[in-house]
Amino acid sequence: MQDVSRLAAWLAGTDIGLLELRTPEGTLRLGRRGDDVVELPQDEEEIEPVPVKAPSLGVFLHGHPLATAPLARIGARVEAGQTVGLLKIGPLLLPVAAPQAGIVDGVHVADGAAVGYGTPLLDLHPL
């Protein structure tokens, strides 16, 4: 229990939204509820990730061309409607928004890749 408290205190000082540790003895999940870090219950079923799909065809960009940081990193918590990437269509940059709040679980498309309408760009683990 002391180790769980220590991990929760460490997690509170970061911007990590979900920490899952799997061992032969079981799985420990820590996540954020508001400003608090709490132990999350173990679900019988695995929660399916929510795909964020391309709203149009274009070139997918992880971040703005004039910025060095991506808009959403794996493990980052995002809110519904938050911009998680950009689609470049000619000179236009169209924001790609998260359909719901969640933790970025995976990125399917490389920065600068051409995508079509409905292409899965990244996955969100629902909160």
N, C-alpha and C positions, 0 to 999 in steps of 0.2 A: 504494500500500500504506500509506503514511503517513496518507493521508486516511481509510482504513478503520480504522486504529488510533485515530485521533482520534475518529471516530464511535463506535467501541466504548467508548472511555473516557467519552465524553459519555453514551452510553446506560447505562453502569454506574451513573451518578449519578442515574438517574431510576427511575420505577416502570414504564416502558414495557417490555412483554414481547417485542415483535416490531417491527422496523423494516424496511420494504421500500422501496427506492428504485428506481424504473424510469427508465431513460434510453434514448436511441436505441442506445447501445452495449451495453446489457444490464441485468440486474437484480441488485441487491445486497440480500441478506437477512441481517440480524443478529438474533440471538435469545439468550435466556438458557438456559444449561445449568447448573443449580445457581446458584452465585454468579458464574459466568463469563459474559461476553458473547462469543459466537462467531459466525463467519460460517456461515450455514446453507447446505446444498447446494441447488442448483436442481433441482427435480423436473421431469421431463418432463411429467407430468400435473399439472393444477391440483388441489390437495386440496380436496375438497368440505367446506364448512362443516357443522358439526353443529348442527341446530336445537335450541333449548331450548323445549319446548312446555309449554303450560298444563296442570297436572295436574288441573284442575277448572275450572268456570266461576267467574267473579268479576270483580273490577275489578283490573287490573294496576297495581301501584305500583312505580316504579323504586327507591324507598327507603322507609324507615319514616316514617310521618306526623310523628313528633316530631324527625326528623333532616333536615338540609338537603342532605346529600350522597347521591347514588345509591349503591346497593349494588355496582353494576358499571358501569364506564364503558367506552366503546369504546376498545380498545387495552389494557385491563387484563388481567392474567393471573389466571385463576381456577383453583382446584383442583376435582377431582371432589367433589361433594357440597356445595360452597360455595354459600351463598345469593346469588342474583343478582337477585332481585326478590321481591315479595310479591303474593299474591292476597288481596284483601279480599272476604270472604264474610260479609255482615252485619257483626257486630262482630269476627269472627275474621280474623286475618292469617295466611295459610298461606304458608310459605316456598316459593320456587321454587328448586330446586337445579340446579347444573350437572351434566349426566350424566357428564362427563369433564373432565379438565384441558384448558385451552386459553386462547386469547386472544379476548376479546369482539370480534367482527368487525362486528356490526351489530345495531341494535335495530329491531324491526318494529312495535312497539306503543307508542303515546304513553302517558305517565304519566296514570293515571286512566281509561284506556279499558276498556270492558267486553269481556271475552273469553270464548270458549267452550272446552270441553274440547279439548285438542290443538292449539289455536291457536299457531303459531310466534311466540314472544315475542322471541327474539334468536338470533344465530348465534355459534358458537364455532369458531375456527380451531384444529384439533387440534394439540397439541405433539408 
